[in-house]
C-alpha cells in the first residue's frame, strides 16, 4: 500500500476532521479541514504506531499540515518505507 494511502487511514482513526478524508486531496490543509490541536497530538501518536518517531524538529504544524507534508516528513527521516 502506498505511503499516502496509509497516512490517509490515520485521520480516519484519530477523527477530528469536519470533512471526510476521501473528500480531501493529499495537499489539502488538515487544519482547515477541522484538525484541532488535540487531534494533532492523536495524529502524531497514531503515526508513531508505525514504529517510527518524529524528531523534535519535525513536530510542527507544518509537518502535519497535509498528507503530502506528512509523507515528506516520513521520507526525511527515512521512514516512508516502514509505513508503506
TORPA-4810 file (N, C-alpha, C, O; in nm, 3 decimals):
<nodes>
NODE_1_0.084_-0.117_0.000_0.000_0.000_0.000_0.089_0.124_0.000_0.179_0.135_0.083_X
NODE_2_0.065_0.219_-0.092_0.146_0.341_-0.096_0.139_0.418_0.035_0.039_0.414_0.107_X
NODE_3_0.247_0.489_0.065_0.258_0.559_0.193_0.145_0.661_0.211_0.094_0.675_0.322_X
NODE_4_0.105_0.733_0.108_-0.001_0.832_0.126_-0.134_0.765_0.162_-0.213_0.822_0.237_X
NODE_5_-0.159_0.647_0.111_-0.282_0.576_0.147_-0.279_0.534_0.293_-0.381_0.543_0.362_X
NODE_6_-0.164_0.489_0.340_-0.152_0.453_0.482_-0.169_0.576_0.570_-0.233_0.570_0.675_X
NODE_7_-0.110_0.688_0.528_-0.124_0.812_0.605_-0.270_0.856_0.607_-0.320_0.900_0.710_X
NODE_8_-0.338_0.844_0.492_-0.478_0.885_0.484_-0.567_0.802_0.577_-0.673_0.849_0.617_X
NODE_9_-0.526_0.681_0.611_-0.603_0.598_0.704_-0.596_0.652_0.847_-0.689_0.632_0.926_X
NODE_10_-0.488_0.718_0.882_-0.467_0.762_1.020_-0.571_0.865_1.065_-0.629_0.846_1.172_X
NODE_11_-0.599_0.972_0.989_-0.701_1.067_1.037_-0.839_1.004_1.051_-0.920_1.054_1.129_X
NODE_12_-0.868_0.897_0.978_-0.996_0.828_0.995_-1.007_0.774_1.137_-1.113_0.780_1.199_X
NODE_13_-0.897_0.722_1.188_-0.895_0.665_1.322_-0.892_0.775_1.427_-0.963_0.767_1.527_X
NODE_14_-0.811_0.877_1.405_-0.794_0.985_1.501_-0.920_1.070_1.508_-0.959_1.115_1.616_X
NODE_15_-0.983_1.092_1.394_-1.103_1.175_1.390_-1.069_1.323_1.400_-0.954_1.363_1.384_X
NODE_16_-1.168_1.402_1.426_-1.148_1.546_1.443_-1.161_1.627_1.317_-1.154_1.750_1.322_X
NODE_17_-1.181_1.562_1.202_-1.195_1.637_1.078_-1.343_1.669_1.053_-1.431_1.586_1.080_X
NODE_18_-1.368_1.788_1.002_-1.504_1.826_0.968_-1.543_1.774_0.830_-1.661_1.766_0.796_X
NODE_19_-1.445_1.738_0.751_-1.469_1.680_0.618_-1.418_1.537_0.620_-1.321_1.505_0.688_X
NODE_20_-1.484_1.452_0.545_-1.439_1.313_0.534_-1.307_1.308_0.460_-1.287_1.381_0.362_X
NODE_21_-1.218_1.223_0.505_-1.085_1.212_0.444_-1.090_1.181_0.295_-1.004_1.231_0.222_X
NODE_22_-1.186_1.101_0.244_-1.189_1.078_0.099_-1.216_1.205_0.017_-1.183_1.211_-0.101_X
NODE_23_-1.275_1.305_0.080_-1.302_1.432_0.011_-1.178_1.518_-0.002_-1.176_1.610_-0.084_X
NODE_24_-1.076_1.490_0.076_-0.957_1.574_0.080_-0.853_1.526_-0.021_-0.834_1.406_-0.041_X
NODE_25_-0.787_1.621_-0.082_-0.672_1.591_-0.167_-0.551_1.578_-0.075_-0.552_1.629_0.037_X
NODE_26_-0.446_1.512_-0.121_-0.328_1.491_-0.038_-0.261_1.621_0.007_-0.195_1.624_0.110_X
NODE_27_-0.278_1.728_-0.070_-0.217_1.856_-0.035_-0.308_1.948_0.044_-0.265_2.057_0.082_X
NODE_28_-0.433_1.908_0.069_-0.526_1.994_0.143_-0.482_2.011_0.288_-0.428_1.919_0.350_X
NODE_29_-0.505_2.130_0.339_-0.469_2.167_0.476_-0.559_2.092_0.574_-0.681_2.113_0.575_X
NODE_30_-0.501_2.008_0.657_-0.578_1.930_0.753_-0.639_2.018_0.861_-0.748_1.989_0.911_X
NODE_31_-0.571_2.126_0.899_-0.627_2.217_0.999_-0.750_2.288_0.943_-0.849_2.305_1.014_X
NODE_32_-0.744_2.328_0.818_-0.860_2.391_0.755_-0.976_2.292_0.742_-1.092_2.332_0.736_X
NODE_33_-0.943_2.163_0.739_-1.046_2.059_0.730_-1.099_2.022_0.869_-1.185_1.934_0.881_X
NODE_34_-1.049_2.088_0.973_-1.103_2.069_1.106_-1.013_1.997_1.205_-1.057_1.968_1.316_X
NODE_35_-0.889_1.967_1.167_-0.798_1.900_1.259_-0.762_1.998_1.371_-0.701_2.102_1.346_X
NODE_36_-0.799_1.964_1.493_-0.772_2.051_1.607_-0.633_2.023_1.663_-0.568_1.925_1.625_X
NODE_37_-0.589_2.108_1.754_-0.458_2.085_1.816_-0.461_1.956_1.896_-0.361_1.883_1.900_X
NODE_38_-0.572_1.926_1.960_-0.586_1.800_2.034_-0.577_1.680_1.939_-0.509_1.582_1.969_X
NODE_39_-0.645_1.688_1.825_-0.641_1.579_1.727_-0.503_1.566_1.665_-0.463_1.457_1.624_X
NODE_40_-0.428_1.676_1.657_-0.291_1.672_1.604_-0.203_1.584_1.692_-0.119_1.510_1.641_X
NODE_41_-0.222_1.592_1.824_-0.146_1.506_1.915_-0.182_1.360_1.888_-0.095_1.274_1.882_X
NODE_42_-0.311_1.333_1.871_-0.355_1.197_1.839_-0.300_1.149_1.707_-0.263_1.033_1.693_X
NODE_43_-0.295_1.240_1.610_-0.240_1.207_1.478_-0.093_1.170_1.490_-0.049_1.071_1.431_X
NODE_44_-0.017_1.247_1.565_0.125_1.218_1.584_0.144_1.082_1.652_0.228_1.003_1.609_X
NODE_45_0.067_1.056_1.755_0.077_0.927_1.824_0.038_0.812_1.732_0.100_0.706_1.736_X
NODE_46_-0.064_0.832_1.651_-0.107_0.727_1.558_0.001_0.700_1.454_0.024_0.585_1.417_X
NODE_47_0.068_0.804_1.407_0.176_0.785_1.310_0.293_0.711_1.375_0.358_0.629_1.311_X
NODE_48_0.319_0.740_1.502_0.429_0.673_1.571_0.398_0.526_1.596_0.487_0.448_1.629_X
NODE_49_0.272_0.487_1.582_0.235_0.346_1.594_0.294_0.264_1.479_0.295_0.141_1.485_X
NODE_50_0.342_0.331_1.374_0.410_0.263_1.264_0.554_0.229_1.301_0.634_0.193_1.215_X
NODE_51_0.587_0.241_1.431_0.722_0.217_1.481_0.823_0.316_1.427_0.937_0.282_1.397_X
NODE_52_0.779_0.439_1.416_0.869_0.548_1.379_0.854_0.657_1.485_0.754_0.663_1.555_X
NODE_53_0.951_0.739_1.495_0.944_0.853_1.586_0.984_0.979_1.512_1.083_0.982_1.440_X
NODE_54_0.906_1.082_1.531_0.939_1.209_1.469_1.037_1.284_1.557_1.010_1.301_1.676_X
NODE_55_1.149_1.328_1.503_1.240_1.411_1.582_1.170_1.543_1.615_1.079_1.587_1.544_X
NODE_56_1.213_1.605_1.723_1.151_1.730_1.768_1.141_1.835_1.658_1.043_1.909_1.651_X
NODE_57_1.240_1.841_1.572_1.239_1.943_1.466_1.124_1.923_1.368_1.087_2.017_1.298_X
NODE_58_1.068_1.803_1.361_0.956_1.778_1.270_0.820_1.782_1.339_0.717_1.769_1.274_X
NODE_59_0.820_1.800_1.470_0.692_1.809_1.542_0.640_1.951_1.532_0.649_2.030_1.626_X
NODE_60_0.585_1.980_1.417_0.534_2.115_1.392_0.406_2.107_1.309_0.375_2.005_1.247_X
NODE_61_0.334_2.217_1.310_0.212_2.222_1.231_0.243_2.211_1.081_0.160_2.165_1.004_X
NODE_62_0.361_2.253_1.042_0.398_2.244_0.900_0.413_2.098_0.857_0.371_2.062_0.747_X
NODE_63_0.473_2.015_0.942_0.491_1.873_0.909_0.358_1.800_0.903_0.341_1.708_0.823_X
NODE_64_0.263_1.841_0.987_0.133_1.774_0.994_0.024_1.850_0.919_-0.094_1.825_0.940_X
NODE_65_0.064_1.941_0.831_-0.032_2.026_0.762_-0.119_1.951_0.661_-0.234_1.988_0.638_X
NODE_66_-0.064_1.847_0.601_-0.137_1.775_0.496_-0.080_1.634_0.485_0.025_1.603_0.543_X
NODE_67_-0.149_1.551_0.412_-0.099_1.416_0.387_0.035_1.424_0.315_0.128_1.350_0.348_X
NODE_68_0.046_1.512_0.218_0.173_1.528_0.146_0.286_1.570_0.240_0.397_1.519_0.230_X
NODE_69_0.257_1.665_0.331_0.359_1.713_0.423_0.405_1.602_0.518_0.523_1.592_0.550_X
NODE_70_0.311_1.520_0.562_0.346_1.407_0.648_0.436_1.310_0.571_0.535_1.261_0.626_X
NODE_71_0.401_1.283_0.445_0.482_1.192_0.363_0.624_1.246_0.346_0.720_1.170_0.351_X
NODE_72_0.638_1.377_0.327_0.771_1.438_0.314_0.848_1.421_0.444_0.967_1.389_0.442_X
NODE_73_0.782_1.442_0.557_0.848_1.424_0.687_0.895_1.281_0.706_1.005_1.258_0.755_X
NODE_74_0.810_1.185_0.667_0.849_1.045_0.679_0.967_1.013_0.589_1.057_0.939_0.628_X
NODE_75_0.967_1.069_0.467_1.080_1.048_0.376_1.208_1.108_0.434_1.316_1.050_0.421_X
NODE_76_1.194_1.225_0.497_1.310_1.294_0.552_1.379_1.212_0.660_1.502_1.215_0.673_X
NODE_77_1.300_1.138_0.739_1.361_1.056_0.845_1.383_0.912_0.801_1.422_0.828_0.881_X
NODE_78_1.358_0.884_0.671_1.382_0.753_0.619_1.279_0.649_0.660_1.306_0.529_0.658_X
NODE_79_1.159_0.695_0.697_1.058_0.603_0.746_0.946_0.577_0.646_0.855_0.500_0.676_X
NODE_80_0.949_0.637_0.530_0.842_0.617_0.432_0.830_0.470_0.394_0.720_0.420_0.371_X
NODE_81_0.944_0.400_0.387_0.942_0.260_0.351_0.879_0.175_0.462_0.815_0.073_0.435_X
NODE_82_0.897_0.218_0.586_0.842_0.146_0.701_0.689_0.152_0.698_0.621_0.054_0.727_X
NODE_83_0.637_0.270_0.664_0.493_0.292_0.663_0.428_0.228_0.541_0.315_0.181_0.549_X
NODE_84_0.499_0.226_0.430_0.438_0.175_0.305_0.407_0.029_0.311_0.357_-0.028_0.214_X
</nodes>
